[in-house]
Amino acid sequence: MPPAPSTSSATGRPCPPSMLHTLNGHFVDSSGRTVILRGVNLSGSSKAPVGMQSQTLDGFWEDAQDRGVDFVGRPLDLEDGSADVHLARLKGWGFNCLRYPVVWEALEHDGPGKYDYEFMDYTIRVLRKCHEYGFKIYMDPHQDAWSRFSGGSGAPYWTLEACGLNPRNFTATQAAVIHSEYPLAHAPDPASIPAMTWSTNYGRLAIQTLFTFFFAGKTYAPLCIIDGVNIQDYLQSHYISAMGALADRIKETAPELLDACVIGWDSMNEPAEGFVGTPDLNVLPTQQGSVLKKGPTPTPAQGLRLGMGQAQTVEHWTFGTFGPSKDGTVTIDPKGMKAWLDPSTEVDGKHPRYGWTRDAGWELGTCVWAQHGVWDIATGYVLKPAYFAHSGFISSYWRPHWESYARRIRQSHPEAILFIAPPVFAQPPELDEGDLKGRAVYSTHYYDGLTLVSRKWNFFNADALGLLRGKYKHMLQAVVLGEPAIRRSLRSQLGILKSDAEIIGGYPTMIGEIGIPYDMDDRAAYQDGKRRGDYRNQRRALDASLNACDGSNALSYSIWTYCPDNSHKWGDGWNMEDLSLWSADDLRDGGAVYAGAGGDKSSAALLQRGAAPSMRAGPMPGSQLSLATVPGTNGEGAMPMAKGTMTAPSFDFLTDGARAVRAFARPYPMATVGAATSIEFDCDKSEFRLTVRVTSEDACSEPTVVYLPAVHYAADAAVGSQLVQSADAEDASASGGQSRASSSSETLPGDEGEMALAVEVEVSEGKWEVDG
């Protein structure tokens, strides 16, 4: 690896020692070592205000329209001491990076241009706290299916009215599925919503319209003029300005965070094409990878009719062993209710609360696409079925938006690493190096889709990426059988995603989201009985996904997610997703667990149980294996058991409440002299193998640093037999493989507040030591 630059490629300024660089497909530190960033998304809880998880209908509409919402407290409570506990746990698991979701609604919920500076200042306090623990952070302007008020998260309520939509009628018209109103607004049963139903919203009228407006309104909706500009410019300018306002606030009040802690900014999370690229409105689209068919599934044309209150008989789909399949039809009757905003909402085009002026050529109360001649309301006939058939979404619509966003972020954060995230599984376009300026990352997401939707770890799987990219003519050709084949397939798919980064240049790849559901097997791990707390299948599934990031891929990633308020009943508090690595409902307490019940407040005293006193006062490092770059006495052959120590937090603290912890608390090279060419880890046997390529360009005075998780390498004597049995029973290998590294008589407990490690090391060259 060539030496790290001394001046910034983005600004020409001298580079401080803490700055990370993006060179030759790697993150590189100031000493020239390649760096792997691994961590979590903190947090999925940030999608909704405090006290307003997605299942809650009471106050849902009223708070958004009248009383206001409050995101202060998302993702962490800074007042009760629990923030330190959560961050110490994440650090103790070996994570060095956080993806930090912030939704547009949190910044600008009160109306266009009205920013919540109290929330911004709270966010800065959280970032400072994360900085104390040594985390590198990249900001995530997060959304799913546009907004909470269209069944997802992200945009504020007023954006839907600005687009001429009435979200209170979305449930009746099936324009969107909203969790708190599922299945019927007048008789909700949010606990019954099937897994991943929220993602079907990408194929429904509201989200298709909103994303078409946002990315391509000037092309497809030229009549939609508000405050003198097209709806596309109106939405994009407010979105970009809101994120820019947050970046400005960080620059103005906490400049020390930039580059030392906040290293960069992701682009919009999982953007969608809307209608763009739909070849025929009368037919269900097949090319857009984000559209899941599940439950009542109207075609785009049927969605237009439903939006105008017309009854439709639509296909009903189910998700079975071999993916989605049609199993019948169902009739949806909105009984005249419309998804479009009533004309009485505005007086002479002026909105009484939000203040915008709508052009007279944009008629409220009727379908905007009928106004553009796409279909005829009276007959229901589609006049222009190929109206949206243009297929160049990425280059024609996504790229111009990304360029505008990136330039605005760089105004406030000149050295920002730009994390580039096009739609899921879509390849990025070629980008101008004048925008990238040598500081960029390809940020893609990957989920094992079959496991995510079926909530099971199956003996078969499919090459989903290959299927969506046209590698196979039939789905059966994409099927893989057996766990070894599944693991190879997942790793191959991650390798293909990594290679996509070559399109934008020699930049590294970050897997921005990856994870598995914990409510698998009909929530068996949550029930009373012998399977309570049994996360073996979850461990196997998560290990397969994270193993795919290892090997020659050697990828950085941020796991989705860590939710301080996760509960067994409501999961992550959003659309019944349950992917949090930790849950208060899994805390050990003599067989009883903390009844989180979807609450938003953490119990700091409870969370600190098992932590050493010194941990509560501040951050503690994890255990590291340092490999010097010169030959030494420990240079060859099998090594004796190392009596390294790990400062608190304790083994109890690291495992209590953690789910499938041995799958995600993994050894990895944090900083490498040279470059890792292979990373292999057997989490059943706790065996780790790292292969590094070192060249003459890699002269470096700093060591290679490998993180060693106490979860795998703590000596039994330092843990206690009861905790060992508890951790092993939680997710031990069904085949009886040894669950943690064995200790020996040579390995002794450390002093109070420290943990002895049992680790056997073999290196081909150089000396090593355990430090921590």
N, C-alpha and C positions, 0 to 999 in steps of 0.2 A: 504494500500500500504506500503510495507517495506520501510525503510529509503533509500534515494538515496545513492549510493556508494560514498565513499570519495576518492577512487582510481579507475583509469580507468580499465575496464575489457579488453581493447585492448592493453594497454601499461604498466599498473601498476603504472602510474604516478598519482600524486595528481590531483583531479578534480577541476578546477576553478569554481567559483560560477555560471558563465554563461553557463556552459555545460549542454546540454540536454542528458538524458539517455533513453534507450529503454528497459523497464522492464515490465514483466507480461502483454504484449499486449498493453502497453501504452507508450507515451512519458512522461517523468518525469523530473521535474526540480530539482535543487539542494536542495530545501527545502522538497522534497518528494511529491509535488503536481502533479497530472496528468495534462498534457497539451494537448490541442487540437490546432493543427496548421491549419489555414484556410487562403487561399490567392489566388493568381492568377499565371498564367504563364506569365512571363515578358521576352520575348514577342513573339507572333507569327510573328512579324515583323522581328525577328532575323533570319528567314529562308533565307533571300536574302540580298545581299549588298544594301547599301544606293543607292536609285535611280534606282533600278532594280527589281521592283515588277514582279510577275510571268507573267503578261500580256504583258510585254515589250519585243519585239523582237529586236529592234534596239540595237545593241551592245551585245546581249545576248551571241552569240557564240564567237565574236571577243574578248570581254573582258576576257572571260574564257581562250581562247587559246593563246592570244597574249598580250593584253594590261594590264591584271591583274584586280583584283577586290578589293574592299575596304569595309570591314564590320565595320570600325570605325564609330560610331554613332548608332549602333544597340546594345541595344534597345532604348537608350535615348540620346538626344543631351545634352552634358554637358556644352556647350558654351553659350547657349541663355537663360538659366534660367528655361527652361521648365522641366528639370529633377526634380527639386524640386516640381514643380506644380503637375506633375504626381504622384510622390511618396507621396506627402501630401494628394492627393485625395485617393490613395489606403489605406493609413493609416487611413484617416478619415472614410473610409467605414468599418473599423474594422479588416482589414487583418493584420496578424502578420507573414506571411510566403510567400516567393516567390520561385517558380520553375523557374530556370534561364536557358533557352535554349541557347546552343552554338553549332553551326554546325561544323563538321570537316572541311568543306571548308573554314570557317573563319580563321582557325588555320594554314592550310597547302595548300593554294590554288595555290601557285606558283610552286609547284613540290614536289616530294618525299623528305622529310627531310628538306624542306625550310619553316621555321616557321615565322609567322607574329607576331613578338614580339610587334610591335606597337599596334596591336589589343589586344594582351594579356594585355598590360599595360593600354589601354583604359578600358578593362573589369574590371581590378582591381580598377580603379577610380570609375566606376559605382558601384561596390560592396561596396566600401567605402561609397559612397553616400547612398546606401541602408542601410548600417550599422548605419549611422547617424539617420535613421528613425526607428531603432530598429527591422528591419526585420530579421528573420531567413531564410536562403537561402539553397536550395540544387540544385546543378548544374545538368543540363540535357544535355547529349550529344545527340543532337536531330537529327533525320532523319525521312523522310517520303519517301517511294518508292525510297530509296537509295540516290538520288541526284536531284538537279534542272534540270540536263541535261537528266534525265529519268522521268521527270514529277513531281518530289517531292522536296526534300531538303536534305541536309546533306553532302554527300561526294563531294570532289573536282572533277573537270572535268577530271584530269589526271587518276583517278582510272578507268574510263570507257575505256580509251585507253589501260591502263595496262591490262585490261581484254579482250582485242582484239575486242572491240565493237566500232562502229561508230555511235555516237548518232545523228549526222546530218541526218541519214536515219531512225531514229526511227519512225517518223510520217508516212513516206511512207510505212514502213513495219508493222506498228501497233505494233512494239516492245515496244512502250510506247506512251502514250498520253501526249504531252507537251503543256501546256496552251498557250504559246505565238504563237504556230504554229497551234492551233486548228481552224478549222477542217483540213485545208490543209496548208502546209508550204508556198506555193506560194500565198495563198489567206486566210490569217488568219482572224478570227473574234473571238477573245478571250472572248468577252462578252457573246457569245452564248453557251459557254461550259455548259452542264448540271451539276447540283449539284452533288458533290462527284465523278465526273468522274475520278479524279486523283487516287482514291483508286482502280479502276479497273486495274491499272498498276501492282498490286501485282500478277495478273493472266496473265501477258504478258511476252514475251520472255526476255526482258532486265532485269527486276527486278528478275525474276525467276532464270536467269543465275547468276546475281551478288550476290544474297544472297546464292545461292548454292556454289559459289566460296568462299565467305567469311566464311561461317560456315562449309562447308563440301567438299572443293575442293580436299583435299587429298584422300577422299573416291571416289568421283565421277569424278574428273578431274585430274587424276594423270599425264597426259601429259602436264599440264599447269604449266610450270616451268619458273620463271622469276627471274633474279639475283640469280640463283642457288637454289631457294626455291620454294615450291608449292605456287600457287596463294593464297591459304587460309592463309598460314603463312605470305606472303607478305602483304596482305591487313590488316590482324589483327594486325601485328606488327606495321604498320604505324598508324593505327587508335588508338591503345592503346598508342603508343609513343606520338602522338599529344595531346591526352587528358592528358597524364602524363606531357607533357611539360607545359601545362597550370597550372596544379596543382603545378608543380615545381616553376613556376613564382610567383604564389600566396604565396607559402611558403617562397621564397627568398626575395620578395619585400614587402609583406604585411602579415607577419605571425600572426599579431593581428586579422586578419579576421577569421582565422581557428577556428572552434568550437564556437566562440563568434557570428559570423555571418554566415559563410559558414559551415553548420553543416554536410554536406554529399554530396554524388554524386549518381545520378541515373545511372543505366546501360542503354545501348543503347535503345533509344525510339522505342517502337513498332517494335521489330525485326521480320523479316519474315522468313519463312522456305524455300523460293525459291521453287525448284522442290522437295525438300526432303519430302517424305511421299506421293507423288502422286502415286496412285495405278495403273493407266493406262493412259498413255500419250494421248490416243485416246479419252478420256472422260473428260469432265469438272470436276475438283475436287469439292467435296462437303464437305470435312472435314476441310479445312483451313478457319477459321472464318474471316480472313481479306480480302477475295476475294469477291468483289461485282460484280455481273453480271449486266452490264448496257451498252447499245450501242453495237457496234460490239464486239463479244465475241468469239475469236478463242479458240479451244481446245489447250492444250500444243503442240500436234503434228502439228496442223495447224500453230501455232506460229513459230515452227521450220522451216516449209516450207516458210512462209512469210519472215522470217529472211534471207532466201537465195534468195529472190526476186521472189518466185513462187506465182502466183495468187491463192486465196482460196475463196470459198464461205462459210461464217461462220454464225453462229446464231446471230440474233439481239435480244437484251433483253431490256425491259423497266421496270421501277419501278412504280407499280401502287398501288391500294388500299391495296392489300394483299401482297405487296412485289414484288420482281423481277419475271418476267415471259417472256417467249419467244414470240415474236410477228412477227417473220419472219426471213429472211436471207438477207445477203448483200455480194456482191463480192468485195474483196479487191485485187487490182492489183498493186504491188510495181513497176511493169515495169522493173524488173531486178535489182532494187536497193537493196543493202544488208545491213543488220544491223551489219555486221562484218567489221572490220578495213581492209582497202586496204593494200595489201602487200607492196606497195611502200612507206607506211608511215615510215617504218623502213629499215635501210640499214644493211644487214647482222645481223639482229636481234637487232640492236642498235637503240634506239629512239633518234633522233637528238636534241630534246629539253629536255626531261625528263631524259635521260641518262641510262635507264635500258637496260639490255640485255635479250632478250627472247630466250629460248632454241629452238634449231632447230627442235625439235619434236613437237613444237606448231606452226602449220601453220596458218598464217593470211589469211583473205579473204574468209574463209570457216567456216561453222558451227562447233564449237568446239565439239558439241555433236555427230555430224556425225563422227568426228575424233575418238571419243570414242566408235563407233559402235552402237550408240543408234538408228540411222536411216540411210537410204540410200538416198543420195541427188538425184540421177538420177531417181529413181522410186518414191520417196516420201514415201516409205514404212517404217513403224516403226519396227525395228528389235527387240528391247528390250522394249516393252511397260511398263514393271514393273521395269525398271532400277533404279528408284528412290523410290521404294515402301517401303523402310525401314521406320518404323514408330516411331523410338525413337529419334526424333529431339531434344527434350528438354534435355534429359539426355546425349545423345551421342555427341551433337554438340553445343547447346546453353550453357550448364553448363561449359564445359571446357573453352570456351571463357570468360564467366563471371568470372571464377576463375582467369584467367590471368589478366583481366582488374582490378578486385578488388585488387589483390596483388600489381599491379602497382600504383593504386591510394593511397593505404595505405603506399607506400614508401614515398610519398610526404605529405600525410595527415594521420598520424598514427591513429588519433582518429575519422576518418571519419565514419559517419553512412552510411552504404551501403544500398541504395534503390534498391530493387531487382524487376526487371520488365521483366518477360518473355513475349512471344508473347501475343497479346490481347486475353483475356478470357481463356488463357491456365493456368493450375495450375502450380505453381513452383515445381521444383524437391526438394528432400531432399538435403541440403547443409551441408558442413563440418563446424562444430562450430569453428574449427581452423581458418577458413576464416571469419566467422561472428564475432567472438570474443565479443559477447554480444552487438554489436552495429549494428543493421540492421533494415530494414523496408521492408515489402512487399508493393511494389508500383505498383498498378494496375490502369487501366483506365476504365471508363464507360461512354458511351453515349447512350442516348435514340435513337437508330438507326432509328426507323421509322420517328421520328421528324426530325432528322438530314438529312435524304435523301429526305423525302417528302417536307420538309420546311413548314410543317403544324402541328398544335396541333390538334390531332384527338380525336374523342370520343372512339376510340379503340386503342389498342396497342398489343404487344406480349411479352412474356417472352423469350427474345432473348438469354439470357444466358442458360436457360433450354433447348431451342431448339438446340443450338450448342453443348451442352454437352450430348445430347441424352436422355433428360428427356421425350420427346414426340415422338410419331411415325409419327405424321402429324402436319403440321404447325397450322392447325385450332385448335388443342388441346392447343396450346400455346397462343391463342388469349384471351385478356381480354377486357371487355366492360365497359365503363363509367369511369369518372375521379377518383372516389374513388378506384375502382379496379385497375386502372393504377398506382395510387400512392402506393397502397399496393404491387403490383407486383414489381415496381421499388425498393422499400425498401427491399423486400425479396431478389431480385437479388444482391443488395449491401451487404446484410447480408451474402450471400453465398460467395461472393468475399472476405469479411472480414474473413470468416472461413478458406479460403485457406491459410492464414498466419500460421495456426497451423502446416502446413506441414514443414515449416522451423523452427518452434519453437515458443516460447512465445514472439513474436515480434508484434509491432503495424502495422496497415495498413494505407497507404496513398493513396487516390484516386488522382493519379497524374494528370489526366485530366478528366474533366467533364464540360459540357456546352451545349448550344443550339444555333441554328442559329437565327440571328435577321432579316434576309431578308425573313421572313415567309410570307405566303399568297400573293405570287407574289409581294413582296416588297411593300405592301400596306402602311406600316408606313413611307415610303420614298416619297410617291407621294403627289402632291398638292391635297388638298381636306380635307374632314372631318376626314379621317383616318390618316392623317399625324401626326407622333409622337405617334400614338396609339400602345402601346406595351403590350396590355392586354394579348394576346395569348402567347407572349414571356414570360411574367411574369408567367403565369400559367405553361408553360412548364418548365421553369427554377426552379420555386418553387417546382415542382414535383420531379425534379432530386435532388435538394439540400435537400429537405425534406427526400428523401431516405437515405441520409447520417446521418440524425438525428434518433430519436427513440432510441432503444437499440443499434443501430449500433454506434452512437456517433463517427463518423469518421472524421479524418482530410482530407482535400482536397485542391487542387490547381486548380481553375477554368481555363479552356481554353476559352478566353485569354484576355489580355489587349494590344491593339495596338495603340500607339500614333498617327499613321498615317492612321487609319481606315477612309474609306470614303464610302458613299452610293453607289458610282459607282463601286468601285473595292473591297469593303469589306476590309478584312484584308491584301489585297495585295498579296494573295497567292491562286491561283486556285479557285477564287471566293468564298472562305470560308468567312463567315461574323459572327464571334462569339465574337467579342470584346465587353466587357462590356460598353465601352465608345466610342463615335465617335465625332470628331470635327463637323461633319455635323449635329449633333443633338444639338449643342449649341443654346441657346435661344438668339436672338438678334433682338427683335422687329419683330419676324416673319421670319427674314432672318437667314440663317446659314452660317457658314464659309465653303467656297467651297473647301473642302480638295482635291478633284479630284485626289486622289491617291498620293499626294505629300508626301515627306519624312521629311520635316522640320516642326516643331511645331511653332506656333505663341505664344510665351510666354506671351506677353501682353494680348492677347485674352484669353488664357487659365487661366490666373490669375483673370479674371473678377469674382467678388463676393467673393474673398478671402480677409481675413483680412490682414492688413499690416504685422502683426507679423508672419503670416504664410509664407510669402514670404522670410523671413529671415531664416527659418529653420523648422524642423518638429514639429508637435503638436500632443499630444496624443488624442485618442478617449475618449469617456465617458465610465466609468466602474462602475459597481455595485459591491462593495466589501462586502462579507458576512463573518463576524468574526466567529470563531469556538467556541466561548463561549457564553452562554445565556446573553441577554441584555434587555434593556427596549423595544426594538422593536422586541421582540422574538416571538410574536404570534399575530394572528388575522390580519385583513385587515389593511394595512398601509395607512397613509395619502399621498397625492400627494407630491412627493419629489421635492424640488427646487434645483436640481443639476444643474451644469453648464457645458458647453462644450466649451473649448477654440476653436478659429478659427482652421480650415476652417469653413466657414458659410454653412448654409443650401443651399443657392443658389449655392455655389461652389460644394457641394457634389452631387447635383442633375443635374446641368447643363451639358448636354452632356451624362449623364448616361442613360442607357437603361434597363428598368425593374429593376430599382435600389432597389425597395422594396423586390424583390425576393432574391437578393444576399447580400444586407446589412442586415444581420440577427444577432439577439442576439445569443450568444453561450458562454459556459464556457471556458474562456481562460486558467485558472488554477484552479484546483479543489482539495480541501482537501478531500481525498477519491477518488471515481471514479463515473463518471456520468453513471447512469443506464438507463436514459431516457431523451431525449431532444425533446420537442415538441414546434413548433412555428406556429401560424396561422398568415400569413402575411397579410391577409385581415383585421383582427381585431387587429393586433399588440399584440397578447397575447402569452406570452412565459412561458413555464413550464419546470423546471429542477428537476429531481429526482437524488439524490446522495446517494451512499452507503458509510458510514463511519464506520470504525472498530477501534479497540483499537490500531492497528498498525499505524493509520493515525494521530497521534499527530503531530501538526504542528503549529508554531507561525505565519505563514503567512495566509492571508485570501483566501477564494475562490473568484475568480474574474470573473465576467460575463460582457461581452461587450454589451453595449446598443447602437444601432445605432440611431443617430440623425434623420435619415430618417423616423424612426417610432415614436420616442419619443420626438422630439422637440416640445415645446409648440407653439401653433399658434401665440401667441403674439410675439414670438421671430423670426417668420418667415415672416409674411406678407401674406395677403390674396391672392395676385396674384400668389405668388410662391406656396402656398398651392394648389390652383386650378390647377396650371400647373403640379405639381408633381402628383396630384391625377388623373388628366385627362390622364396622360401618360400611367398608367397601373393599374388603379383602378379596383376593382372587378366588374365584369359585374353584379353580383347579388346585388350590392349596399351596400356591407359590408363596415364598416367604414375603411377608408384607413390609418389613423394614430391615435395614441393615442390622446384622447381628452385632452384639457387643462382645467383648472379650474381657478377661481378667485384667488386661493391660489398660483398659479404658476406664477412667475414674470420673466420678462426677466433679464438676467444677465447684467454685466457691458459691456462696449464697447469691442468687440472682443470675447465675450462669448455668449453662447446660453443656454437659460433656457430649461430644460427638464420637460416633464409632464409624470411621471411614478408612477404607483401604485404598491406597492410591498407587497407580503405576503410570509413570511418564517415560517417554522415549528419550527425552533430553531435558536438562535443566533441573533446578531444585524447586522445591515447593514447600508451602507451609499453610496451615489453616489459621485464618485470622477472623476474629469476629467476637 
